[in-house]
Amino acid sequence: MRVSSLHFLSHWQKLAAVESTHLSPTMSLEIVGGAVLSAFLQVAFQKLASPQILDFFHARQLDQKLLNKLKIKLHSIQSLADDAERKQFTDPHVRNWLLMVKDAVLNAEDLLDDIQNLSKRQDAESESQTSGCTCKVLNFFKSSPITITSLNKEIECKMEEILDDLEFLSSQRGDLGLKTGTGVGSGSSNELPQTSQTTSLVVGTDFYGSDDDKELIVNWLTSDINDRNQPSILSIVGMGGLGKTTLAQHVFNHPRMDEAKFDAKAWVCVSDEFDVFKVSKAILEQVTTSTDDSRDTEMVHRRLKEKLTGKKFLLILDDVWNENQPKWEEVRKPLVSGAPGSKILVTTRSEEVASTMWSEKYSLQQLQGDDCWNLFAKYAFRDDDTTLNPKCSEIGMKIVKKCKGLPLALKTMGSMLYNKSSILEWETVFESEIWRFSKERCDIIPALALSYIHLPSHLKVCFAYCALFPKDYEFKKEDLIQLWMTENFAHCHQHGRTPEEVCQQYFNDLLSRSFFQQPDENEEVFVMHDLLHDLAKYVGEGLYFRCELDQTEKIQKVTRHFSFELGYPRCFDGFGTLCNTERLRTFIPNHRRSPLYDS
């Protein structure tokens, strides 16, 4: 559904329908939580080392040890970021800790921004006095010694408060079980919110709306077309929960696969850790249908080459995340010894993976129409009988629409309702956001959370920013890029590229990872699946707040941005000030107005 009353034009100053507001006058880059802190902290570290701040402390005879202590404390928090980000999806205590970390770190950035602004004003005054300029300059520092002393104490006092907060948060690592330096693929994958390892076996017959997909892929796998860089590779690409694995399972077990006379068939669930030795060994054990005692990659590759030389094979690599081409080239080395006609089928959420593997791409789309209802009804109603309670069926139709053609969501929602007979229970499920469900009852949470966890920190910031928009919003690429540029998300310019070029790459990266979808390839309009929008709201909770009708939750202390539609009721009394400017309306909360600005 198009939301015609809310849209962005080509640039900030042309903003006409959404009020996206800054809650800090100098905020340059927002954090989201967990590893996203890395993107923000790099900016904080740069400010800590900036000549402006160092000279200011020296000129005002402030305690420079405070800057070193702040740097150390921020590094301590950063070391916990990756582990905390993963655990926030399963541990509410870690999630609350992250919210407090957001507030403390943002307080640190606000203070550094204030100090930089004070330094700039001091430089401006000095320059005007030196040049004999007669124009009026804010004479911020022309005050009594008592005022200057008071300001120095205020700065040091605020720095001490921030250090105490960071120290307290860092000290909680033991109680929360947080580990330092544990990133994705670093050996702690058992703590990731992920689904179990897949197998080639087909469970049940709940295969709806993908017969055409299955037929096309089977035709490709059994065709005589040979890739010169054989084996030939096809990647099924789509967002989490779309049914890529289910489709691959049905293809792998299709009768025509036997008719194709493959000498060897293998199914390997790769998942998030793409270790060359482990993946190669898994392929070898599948091909030989036996365990292998090889101790290194060289031994595995030699044995695998011996088994595949001159043989036509079919290999399924399920749930691939690797975008490192050298790693794939290492795994591929023994596979090229297979006979012509050998095929590899890959399932992945990222088009970049398909490019890394030099494969053809098959984009899997959401279910449509009756297929959605049939899949949902199979799990929600006993014996698929939808006539037992017409009211429940009516609510079920609304739930199906909310799932937006995502098979995993349809199955999960249906399963939740299977033993629920009251209308109230059905209405509760319909009205709840998916992130309110417990992990034990909902597979959607780990399925989509894993996509987010695998994003680089700079893309996490851009993704979470989309929580400011309503569901079903039609994004225009250039408009969103302009907004990201305004937020200085492209703070790390790569190889001399402009901020616009960097943000364009960010958008393309999110698109290739299925966070955006393009309904019509002929139009530069993009949408985000409702459940991914829920994910953006979840990871951006606190920092990004969108005012909606009948909303019960309130703006939090940590909030830095909010959005609302023009004509929306003023609901900010007692919290802050809504200021009209030529370009936008800026909301400045009372609790964020720094005393350094009021001095």
Secondary structure, 3 states (H helix, E strand, C coil): CCCCCCCCCCCHHHCCCECCEECCCCCCCCCCCHHHHHHHHHHHHHHHCCHHHHHHHHHCCCCCHHHHHHHHHHHHHHHHHHHHHHHCCCCHHHHHHHHHHHHHHHHHHHHHHHHHHHHHHHHHHHHHHHHCCCCCCCCCCCCCHHHHHHHHHHHHHHHHHHHHHHHHHHHCHHHHCCCCCCCCCCCCHHHCCCCCCCCCCCCCCCCCCCHHHHHHHHHHHHCCCCCCCCCEEEEEECCCCCCHHHHHHHHHCCHHHHHCCCCEEEEEEEECCCCHHHHHHHHHHHHHCCCCCCCCHHHHHHHHHHHHCCCCEEEEEEEECCCCHHHHHHHHHHHHHCCCCCEEEEEECCHHHHHHCCCEEEECCCCCHHHHHHHHHHHHCHHHCCCCCHHHHHHHHHHHHHHCCCHHHHHHHHHHHCCCCCHHHHHHHHHCCHHHCCHHHCCHHHHHHHHHHCCCHHHHHHHHHHHHCCCCCCEEHHHHHHHHHHCCCCCCCCCCCCHHHHHHHHHHHHHHCCCCECCCCCCCEEECCHHHHHHHHHHCCCCEEECCCCCCCCCCCCCCEEECECCCCCCCCCCEEEEECCCCEEEEEHHHCCHHHHC
